[in-house]
Amino acid sequence: MLNFDKEYFNIGYLDTLAYKNTFVHRLDPRVKLVTTIVFVFMVVSFPKYELSKLIPFFIFPVFMSAAGEIPARFILKKLLFVSPFVFFVAIFNPVFDTAAMYNLYGIKFSGGWVSCISIMIRFTLTISSALLLVATTSFPGVCRALERLYVPKVFVVQLFFLYRYLFVLAEETMRIVRAINMRTFGRKKYGLKIFISTIGLLFMKTVERSERIYHSMCSRGFNGEIRLLKMDKTGFADIVFAVTAIALFIIFRRYDIARILGELAL
């Protein structure tokens, strides 16, 4: 049986998390967006062999998850879902970079393995921070922040519609999958012919649905601009959060906090 319903509700769950009432959720979306962009920039700016300096950056996603009451298990599942794509890129590093770099208890680690681990750590940090941004702001909130940060409206509108009609496409797919399951009595295996027919039917239904949506929007006076019902204001808590977070990112980028703490412990 094509278990599409579960995956559909998993997509919507991320949007549901964004409407909690926590300290992180109440922060100005612009502040969270800028802070996350700075965080990602700091993480990706490290050299390819850097490991220890990346460790303190985990404080940010852990704080956002804990303060925003976002289940860590949900974020980890999403990371595991996309991690194979990054892993299959990073795993080739040990093949081409074989020069020994570290010797740990007699075990030699080449530069390729170090850079491979570094890539996976950076992937975990950047993707988790992006997921937490959406989970504590909502995607419309992110679009609202982009517009108020003077990002071109055409780009913001396209981004908003891309996200909004992802659910419309998912609904159409769910209807088709349910119809197939009813006609095949829940058979688990499907032939290539059924799969191709499903894709073609989905394409036709998507085109028809998009035309109906477009005419509906035009009849309601849509002129390419998304009118906002909520205008966020930057308060004292927003400024303190942004300044503190960015200051910590700069400190983590400049100093090897993990090594310093390790030397103090010894």
C-alpha positions in Angstrom: 0.0 0.0 0.0 1.3 3.4 -0.9 1.6 5.1 2.6 1.3 8.7 1.4 -1.0 10.0 4.1 1.7 9.7 6.8 4.2 11.6 4.7 1.7 14.3 3.9 0.9 14.9 7.6 4.7 15.0 8.3 5.0 18.0 6.0 2.1 19.8 7.7 3.5 19.0 11.2 6.5 21.4 10.6 4.0 24.1 9.9 1.9 23.2 13.0 4.9 23.6 15.3 5.4 27.2 14.2 2.2 28.3 16.0 3.3 27.5 19.5 3.5 30.3 22.0 7.1 30.3 23.3 9.9 32.8 23.7 11.5 31.8 20.5 8.2 31.8 18.6 7.4 35.4 19.8 10.7 36.8 18.5 10.6 39.0 15.4 10.9 36.8 12.3 13.4 39.2 10.9 15.7 38.8 13.9 15.5 35.0 13.7 16.1 35.1 9.9 19.2 37.3 10.2 20.6 35.4 13.1 20.2 32.1 11.2 21.8 33.5 8.1 24.8 34.7 10.2 25.0 31.3 11.9 25.0 29.5 8.5 27.7 31.9 7.1 29.9 31.4 10.2 29.6 27.6 9.9 30.4 27.3 6.2 33.3 29.7 6.4 35.5 27.3 8.3 38.4 25.5 6.4 37.6 22.0 5.2 39.7 20.3 7.9 38.2 22.1 10.9 36.4 20.0 13.5 36.9 21.3 17.1 35.8 24.9 16.3 32.5 23.6 14.9 31.4 21.8 18.1 30.4 24.9 20.1 28.0 25.9 17.3 25.7 23.1 18.3 24.6 25.3 21.2 22.4 27.4 18.9 20.2 24.6 17.4 20.0 22.9 20.8 18.8 26.2 22.4 16.3 26.9 19.6 14.9 23.3 19.9 14.7 23.4 23.7 13.4 27.0 24.1 11.0 26.6 21.1 9.7 23.2 22.4 10.5 21.6 19.1 10.9 17.8 19.4 14.6 16.9 18.7 13.4 13.5 17.4 11.5 15.2 14.6 14.5 17.3 13.5 16.8 14.3 13.7 14.4 12.3 11.5 14.4 15.0 8.9 18.2 15.2 9.0 18.5 11.4 8.6 16.1 11.5 5.6 18.4 13.9 3.6 21.7 12.8 5.0 22.4 10.1 2.4 22.7 12.7 -0.4 25.4 14.6 1.6 27.1 11.4 2.8 27.6 10.1 -0.8 29.3 13.3 -1.7 31.5 13.5 1.4 32.5 9.8 1.3 34.7 10.3 -1.7 37.0 12.6 0.2 38.9 9.8 1.8 39.5 8.2 -1.6 41.2 11.3 -3.0 42.8 12.8 0.1 44.9 10.0 1.7 47.6 12.0 3.5 47.7 11.2 7.2 46.6 14.1 9.4 45.8 12.8 12.9 47.1 9.9 14.9 44.7 8.9 17.6 45.8 6.0 19.9 47.8 4.6 17.0 45.0 4.9 14.5 45.9 7.3 11.6 43.2 9.5 10.1 43.7 10.9 6.6 42.7 14.4 5.6 39.9 12.9 3.6 38.2 11.4 6.6 38.6 14.7 8.6 37.1 16.7 5.8 34.3 14.1 5.4 33.4 14.4 9.1 33.6 18.2 8.8 31.1 18.2 5.9 28.7 16.1 7.8 28.9 18.3 10.9 28.3 21.4 8.8 25.4 19.8 7.1 23.9 18.9 10.5 24.3 22.4 11.8 23.0 24.3 8.8 20.0 22.1 7.9 18.9 21.8 11.6 19.1 25.6 12.0 17.0 26.1 8.8 14.4 23.5 10.0 14.2 25.2 13.4 13.8 28.6 11.8 10.7 27.4 9.9 9.5 25.4 12.9 9.6 28.4 15.1 8.5 31.1 12.6 6.4 29.4 9.9 7.2 29.6 6.3 4.8 32.6 5.7 6.6 34.3 8.6 9.9 33.7 6.9 8.5 35.2 3.7 7.1 38.1 5.7 10.6 38.7 7.1 12.2 38.5 3.7 9.8 41.1 2.3 10.4 43.5 5.3 14.2 43.1 4.7 13.6 44.5 1.2 14.1 41.2 -0.7 12.5 41.6 -4.1 8.7 41.0 -3.9 8.7 38.8 -7.0 11.1 36.4 -5.3 9.1 36.4 -2.0 5.8 35.8 -3.8 7.2 32.9 -5.8 8.7 31.4 -2.6 5.4 31.8 -0.7 3.4 30.1 -3.5 6.0 27.4 -3.9 5.4 26.4 -0.3 1.7 27.0 -0.2 0.9 24.9 -3.3 3.2 22.1 -2.2 0.3 21.2 0.1 -2.1 21.5 -2.8 0.0 19.2 -4.9 0.3 16.8 -2.0 -3.5 16.7 -1.6 -4.0 15.8 -5.3 -1.3 13.1 -5.0 -3.1 11.7 -1.9 -6.4 11.5 -3.7 -4.8 9.6 -6.6 -3.0 7.3 -4.3 -6.1 6.5 -2.3 -8.0 5.8 -5.6 -5.2 3.4 -6.7 -5.3 1.6 -3.3 -9.0 1.2 -3.5 -8.9 -0.2 -7.0 -6.0 -2.6 -6.3 -7.2 -3.7 -2.9 -4.1 -2.4 -1.1 -1.7 -4.4 -3.3 1.9 -3.5 -2.2 3.6 -3.8 -5.6 2.8 -1.6 -8.5 4.0 -2.0 -12.1 5.8 0.6 -14.2 2.6 1.2 -16.2 0.6 2.2 -13.1 3.4 4.5 -12.0 3.6 6.3 -15.3 -0.1 6.7 -15.5 -0.2 8.1 -12.0 2.5 10.7 -12.9 0.6 11.7 -16.1 -2.7 12.0 -14.2 -1.1 14.1 -11.5 0.4 16.4 -14.1 -3.0 16.9 -15.8 -4.8 17.5 -12.5 -2.1 19.9 -11.3 -2.5 22.0 -14.5 -6.3 22.1 -14.1 -6.1 23.0 -10.4 -3.5 25.7 -11.1 -5.8 27.3 -13.7 -8.8 27.3 -11.3 -6.6 28.8 -8.5 -5.3 31.5 -10.8 -8.8 32.6 -12.0 -10.0 32.5 -8.4 -7.1 34.8 -7.3 -7.8 37.2 -10.1 -11.5 37.4 -9.3 -10.5 38.4 -5.7 -8.3 41.2 -6.9 -4.8 39.7 -6.6 -2.2 42.0 -8.2 1.0 40.2 -7.4 1.3 41.6 -3.8 0.7 39.6 -0.6 -1.0 41.8 1.9 0.1 41.1 5.5 -2.4 41.0 8.3 0.4 41.0 11.0 3.2 43.5 11.2 6.0 42.4 13.5 7.9 44.9 15.7 11.4 44.6 16.9 11.5 44.8 20.7 14.2 44.8 23.4 14.1 41.0 23.7 14.7 40.7 20.0 17.7 43.0 20.1 19.2 41.2 23.1 18.7 37.8 21.4 20.3 38.9 18.1 23.3 40.7 19.7 24.0 37.8 22.1 23.7 35.1 19.5 25.8 36.9 16.9 28.5 37.8 19.5 28.7 34.1 20.5 29.0 33.1 16.8 31.9 35.5 16.4 33.6 34.2 19.5 33.1 30.6 18.4 34.5 31.5 14.9 37.6 33.2 16.3 38.6 31.0 19.2 38.8 27.3 19.6 36.5 27.0 22.6 36.4 23.2 22.6 40.2 23.0 22.8 40.4 25.7 25.4 37.9 23.9 27.7 39.7 20.7 27.1 43.1 22.2 28.2 41.5 23.7 31.3 39.9 20.4 32.2 43.3 18.7 32.0 
